[in-house]
Amino acid sequence: MEIYLDIIEDILAITLIVLVLVQSKGAGLGAVFGGDTIYKTRRGVEKTIFQATIGVSIVFFSVALLNVILQK
């Protein structure tokens, strides 16, 4: 059971990394230090990717917590 949870956790981690990297397109180095402070609403695909990132992160956290609980 724990092996399956590890595999699921790895897949979720890779998916989460890809989703975060896809979101940060167009953000230059100046945005890291607060230089780019233009706020805009998310629409269309950008909003869907944002919501998917939130969903995958919640599932990743749940699987990681379950994995820790089952290892005891």
N, C-alpha and C positions, 0 to 999 in steps of 0.2 A: 504494500500500500504506500509506503513512504517513497519508494522508487518512482511510482506514478506521480506523486505529489511533487517530487523534485523535477521531473520532466515537465509537468504542467507549469511549475514555477519558472523554469528556464524559458519556456515558450512565451509566457506572459511577460517576462523581463525583456526579452528581445522585442516583442510587440510594443511594449511601453517605450522602449528606447526609440524605435522607429517612429512612433506617433509623436513623441516630443521633438525629434529632429525634423519631421515634416512640418510641424507647427512653427518652428523658428525660422522659416524661410524669410528672407528680406530683412532680418534683424542683424544689423552690423555690430561691430565691436563697440560703437558708441552707445548702443542700446543696453549693453551690459552694465555700464556705469551710469545709467540714467540720462543719457544724452538725448535719447529718442522718447519724448514723453507725449506723443500724439496718441490719444485714445480713440478707438473706433469700435463700433459694434461688430460682432462676428455674425456673418451671414452665410448661408449655403453650406458648401463643403467645409469651410473653415469651422463653422459651428458644429458640424457633425464630427469632425476630427477632434475638436475640443471636448465634446461630450463623450466620445469614445475613449479618450485619454483618461477622463475621470472614471469611467466605468471599468476600464482595464486596471487602473491603479487600485480601485476598491477590491476587485477580484484578486489581484496580486497580493494585497495586504491580507485578505482573508485566507488565501491558500498558505501564505507564509506563517500566519498565526496558527492555522490548523496543523501545519507541518511541525511546528514547535511543540504544540500540545501533544501530538501523537508520539513524539520522540521520548517523552518522559516515561 
